[in-house]
Amino acid sequence: LLYPNAINTAPLDTIDAFISTGIKKIQNPIDKATIDQFFDDLRNKEINLDVIYHDLLHEGIDAFKIAFREILDVLEKG
C-alpha cells in the first residue's frame, strides 16, 4: 500500500489493517527495469495510457454518480 504514484482503491478496513502493522517503508515489489520495460512495450504497441487513464477516471466517476444517486434515493424514501 506504500508505493509512490500508485492508485490505491483498497477498502478502508484494508487500509486500517495495514496501518496497524506499523510498516512505513515504501516497498517496490517489481524492479525498475521491469517496470520501464513494461511501459516501453506499451508505447511500442502504440497503447496510449493517457486515453486509458481518462476512460478509467470517467467510468469510475460515472459509477460513483450511479451509486450516490441510489444512496440518495434510499435516504429520500426512508
Backbone as a chain_set.jsonl record, in Angstrom:
{"seq": "LLYPNAINTAPLDTIDAFISTGIKKIQNPIDKATIDQFFDDLRNKEINLDVIYHDLLHEGIDAFKIAFREILDVLEKG", "coords": {"N": [[0.803, -1.209, 0.0], [2.134, 1.12, 0.162], [3.425, 2.902, -2.133], [4.989, 5.039, -4.341], [3.126, 7.268, -6.416], [1.099, 5.475, -6.962], [-2.176, 4.198, -7.59], [-4.563, 3.763, -5.258], [-7.081, 1.683, -4.352], [-8.0, 0.35, -2.204], [-10.196, -1.096, 0.236], [-11.391, 0.705, 3.149], [-11.15, -0.788, 5.543], [-9.062, -2.505, 4.919], [-6.973, -0.697, 4.558], [-6.854, 0.369, 7.163], [-6.094, -1.967, 8.528], [-3.578, -2.37, 7.403], [-2.238, -0.05, 8.265], [-2.177, -0.574, 10.97], [-0.144, -2.446, 11.12], [2.18, -1.068, 11.292], [4.101, -0.718, 9.354], [6.141, 1.398, 7.528], [7.897, 1.817, 5.537], [8.502, 2.473, 2.17], [7.866, 0.178, -0.328], [8.974, -1.572, -3.158], [7.734, -3.912, -5.117], [8.441, -4.753, -7.644], [11.175, -4.591, -9.817], [12.809, -1.625, -11.089], [13.738, -1.746, -13.754], [12.135, -3.717, -14.929], [9.638, -2.517, -14.755], [10.078, -0.222, -16.35], [10.551, -1.505, -18.812], [8.047, -2.656, -19.277], [6.416, -0.361, -19.696], [7.719, 0.691, -21.911], [7.159, -1.356, -23.742], [4.383, -1.039, -23.967], [4.257, 1.518, -25.184], [5.584, 0.915, -27.577], [3.71, -0.716, -28.732], [1.876, 1.077, -29.34], [-0.014, 1.786, -27.424], [-1.973, 3.969, -25.751], [-1.619, 5.302, -22.77], [-2.642, 7.601, -21.57], [-5.186, 7.902, -22.69], [-6.374, 5.59, -21.719], [-6.206, 6.058, -18.917], [-7.865, 8.339, -18.786], [-10.34, 7.255, -19.659], [-10.792, 5.32, -17.644], [-10.961, 6.953, -15.387], [-13.286, 8.466, -15.969], [-15.185, 6.425, -16.22], [-15.131, 5.485, -13.605], [-16.047, 7.761, -12.222], [-18.629, 7.971, -13.31], [-19.723, 5.545, -12.349], [-19.622, 6.097, -9.622], [-21.423, 8.244, -9.474], [-23.832, 6.943, -10.096], [-24.023, 5.101, -7.953], [-24.106, 6.912, -5.818], [-26.47, 8.277, -6.373], [-28.282, 6.186, -6.013], [-27.995, 5.765, -3.264], [-28.918, 8.232, -2.299], [-31.584, 8.046, -3.197], [-32.555, 5.948, -1.596], [-32.291, 7.115, 0.935], [-34.047, 9.274, 0.67], [-36.482, 7.952, 0.479], [-36.634, 6.667, 2.911]], "CA": [[0.0, 0.0, 0.0], [3.01, 2.294, 0.139], [4.207, 2.951, -3.36], [4.78, 6.368, -4.916], [2.354, 7.442, -7.652], [0.18, 4.361, -7.164], [-3.59, 4.453, -7.357], [-4.959, 2.799, -4.244], [-8.54, 1.582, -4.208], [-8.255, -0.624, -1.143], [-11.253, -0.725, 1.194], [-10.877, 1.354, 4.362], [-10.747, -1.81, 6.514], [-7.743, -2.984, 4.497], [-6.021, 0.369, 4.865], [-6.713, 0.378, 8.619], [-5.308, -3.144, 8.916], [-2.196, -2.116, 7.001], [-1.691, 0.969, 9.164], [-1.935, -1.193, 12.278], [1.092, -3.234, 11.08], [3.294, -0.179, 11.6], [5.035, -0.634, 8.231], [6.181, 2.753, 6.983], [8.898, 1.849, 4.476], [7.988, 2.282, 0.819], [8.414, -1.053, -0.887], [8.737, -1.749, -4.578], [7.798, -5.352, -5.359], [8.923, -5.004, -9.002], [12.346, -3.751, -10.038], [12.588, -0.503, -12.002], [13.985, -2.157, -15.139], [10.944, -4.443, -15.386], [8.585, -1.505, -14.924], [10.418, 0.568, -17.534], [10.364, -2.348, -19.992], [6.608, -2.785, -19.46], [5.89, 0.857, -20.306], [8.284, 0.75, -23.262], [6.378, -2.282, -24.566], [3.09, -0.405, -24.251], [4.483, 2.576, -26.177], [5.917, 0.272, -28.852], [2.468, -1.271, -29.285], [1.031, 2.256, -29.542], [-1.079, 1.825, -26.419], [-1.945, 5.301, -25.167], [-2.064, 5.239, -21.378], [-3.446, 8.784, -21.227], [-6.567, 7.586, -23.067], [-6.852, 4.577, -20.759], [-6.419, 6.755, -17.646], [-9.046, 9.19, -18.955], [-11.535, 6.406, -19.7], [-10.998, 4.72, -16.32], [-11.414, 8.015, -14.495], [-14.678, 8.812, -16.248], [-16.013, 5.267, -15.867], [-15.227, 5.492, -12.142], [-16.922, 8.871, -11.82], [-19.998, 7.585, -13.671], [-20.163, 4.513, -11.396], [-19.845, 6.769, -8.346], [-22.668, 9.009, -9.587], [-24.948, 5.995, -10.02], [-24.103, 4.599, -6.582], [-24.518, 8.014, -4.962], [-27.889, 8.512, -6.64], [-29.008, 5.09, -5.366], [-27.982, 6.048, -1.82], [-29.833, 9.348, -2.064], [-32.939, 7.553, -3.381], [-32.911, 5.186, -0.397], [-32.45, 8.065, 2.039], [-35.255, 10.074, 0.445], [-37.641, 7.097, 0.735], [-36.624, 6.175, 4.277]], "C": [[0.843, 1.269, 0.0], [3.879, 2.236, -1.096], [3.945, 4.291, -4.03], [4.013, 6.32, -6.236], [1.411, 6.284, -7.953], [-1.247, 4.829, -6.906], [-4.072, 3.365, -6.411], [-6.472, 2.82, -4.096], [-8.908, 0.561, -3.135], [-9.402, -0.15, -0.262], [-10.637, -0.144, 2.471], [-10.439, 0.339, 5.418], [-9.359, -2.352, 6.197], [-6.672, -1.952, 4.828], [-5.787, 0.443, 6.37], [-5.86, -0.791, 9.102], [-3.841, -2.945, 8.561], [-1.539, -1.12, 7.944], [-1.344, 0.35, 10.515], [-0.677, -2.062, 12.289], [2.303, -2.386, 11.438], [4.316, -0.058, 10.481], [4.983, 0.778, 7.643], [7.164, 2.867, 5.823], [8.226, 1.596, 3.124], [8.677, 1.067, 0.217], [8.028, -1.159, -2.35], [8.862, -3.233, -4.905], [8.339, -5.724, -6.74], [10.099, -4.066, -9.261], [12.073, -2.725, -11.147], [12.784, -0.907, -13.465], [12.773, -2.88, -15.722], [9.793, -3.478, -15.645], [8.843, -0.683, -16.183], [10.182, -0.229, -18.818], [8.877, -2.494, -20.313], [6.04, -1.554, -20.174], [6.472, 1.086, -21.698], [7.505, -0.153, -24.211], [5.021, -1.69, -24.927], [3.238, 0.668, -25.328], [4.77, 1.971, -27.543], [4.692, -0.341, -29.527], [1.424, -0.177, -29.504], [-0.203, 2.252, -28.642], [-0.938, 3.15, -25.679], [-2.516, 5.258, -23.753], [-2.893, 6.449, -20.978], [-4.917, 8.551, -21.569], [-7.157, 6.585, -22.077], [-7.136, 5.228, -19.409], [-7.678, 7.609, -17.694], [-10.32, 8.351, -18.896], [-11.834, 5.803, -18.328], [-11.514, 5.756, -15.324], [-12.891, 8.302, -14.71], [-15.631, 7.644, -15.981], [-16.202, 5.199, -14.351], [-16.155, 6.58, -11.64], [-18.379, 8.532, -12.137], [-20.551, 6.542, -12.702], [-20.452, 5.137, -10.032], [-21.152, 7.546, -8.378], [-23.886, 8.1, -9.446], [-25.125, 5.506, -8.587], [-24.592, 5.69, -5.63], [-26.003, 8.315, -5.141], [-28.732, 7.44, -5.964], [-29.076, 5.309, -3.854], [-28.955, 7.175, -1.501], [-31.291, 8.906, -2.207], [-33.418, 6.789, -2.146], [-33.156, 6.13, 0.772], [-33.729, 8.897, 1.891], [-36.525, 9.267, 0.731], [-37.776, 6.745, 2.212], [-36.987, 7.186, 5.261]], "O": [[0.312, 2.37, -0.147], [4.934, 1.602, -1.104], [2.789, 4.644, -4.266], [4.233, 5.435, -7.064], [0.97, 6.132, -9.092], [-1.487, 5.736, -6.11], [-3.994, 2.179, -6.731], [-7.064, 3.845, -3.757], [-9.995, -0.016, -3.159], [-9.566, 1.049, -0.036], [-9.502, -0.463, 2.824], [-9.457, 0.575, 6.121], [-8.572, -2.626, 7.104], [-5.597, -2.295, 5.318], [-4.644, 0.567, 6.81], [-5.009, -0.629, 9.977], [-2.958, -3.313, 9.336], [-0.405, -1.326, 8.374], [-0.338, 0.706, 11.128], [-0.181, -2.391, 13.366], [3.337, -2.918, 11.842], [5.313, 0.645, 10.644], [3.912, 1.282, 7.305], [7.249, 3.921, 5.192], [7.48, 0.63, 2.959], [9.901, 0.945, 0.248], [6.893, -0.872, -2.729], [9.973, -3.76, -4.964], [8.662, -6.887, -6.982], [10.022, -2.876, -8.957], [11.226, -2.932, -12.017], [12.044, -0.437, -14.33], [12.427, -2.673, -16.885], [9.067, -3.609, -16.631], [7.937, -0.473, -16.989], [9.671, 0.311, -19.8], [8.486, -2.461, -21.48], [5.28, -1.681, -21.135], [5.789, 1.619, -22.572], [7.22, 0.23, -25.346], [4.563, -1.823, -26.062], [2.447, 0.724, -26.27], [4.262, 2.452, -28.556], [4.647, -0.467, -30.751], [0.263, -0.451, -29.808], [-1.29, 2.663, -29.05], [0.09, 3.418, -25.057], [-3.73, 5.186, -23.56], [-3.769, 6.331, -20.121], [-5.799, 8.962, -20.814], [-8.304, 6.724, -21.651], [-8.186, 4.984, -18.814], [-8.47, 7.606, -16.751], [-11.262, 8.686, -18.178], [-12.987, 5.775, -17.897], [-12.397, 5.467, -14.517], [-13.662, 8.373, -13.753], [-16.767, 7.86, -15.558], [-17.293, 4.895, -13.868], [-16.957, 6.35, -10.735], [-19.265, 8.781, -11.319], [-21.704, 6.633, -12.279], [-21.411, 4.754, -9.362], [-21.913, 7.513, -7.411], [-24.852, 8.442, -8.764], [-26.239, 5.495, -8.063], [-25.398, 5.424, -4.739], [-26.709, 8.577, -4.168], [-29.784, 7.745, -5.402], [-30.113, 5.061, -3.239], [-29.726, 7.085, -0.546], [-32.145, 9.336, -1.432], [-34.554, 6.965, -1.705], [-34.122, 5.962, 1.516], [-34.407, 9.184, 2.877], [-37.529, 9.826, 1.174], [-38.884, 6.547, 2.712], [-37.018, 6.9, 6.458]]}, "num_chains": 1, "name": "protein.A"}
